[in-house]
Amino acid sequence: MNSSNIFILIAILALGIIALLAYIVDPTHKSRKISPLTGLSFAFVIAGIFFGAERWLGYSLIAVSIILAIADIIFKYKKSKSFD
């Protein structure tokens, strides 16, 4: 196993641990469903990690995930402001 594969494994494990901690630490224990844009953004991050050997492709996929995450934040903000 070369260093690139080890890095990918560590990154995936870190994402899994963060997701688990976010689930455990939530004091209200309300189940919150992720939006489709959030899920798509997460999928692009994972794809960017898997295709990290081709730097242009990996960075492009991660950049797309950032754009989708920002768009999701803006949509959620506008939606919450419309109910105020």
Helices and strands as residue ranges (DSSP letters): H 3-25, H 36-50, H 55-82
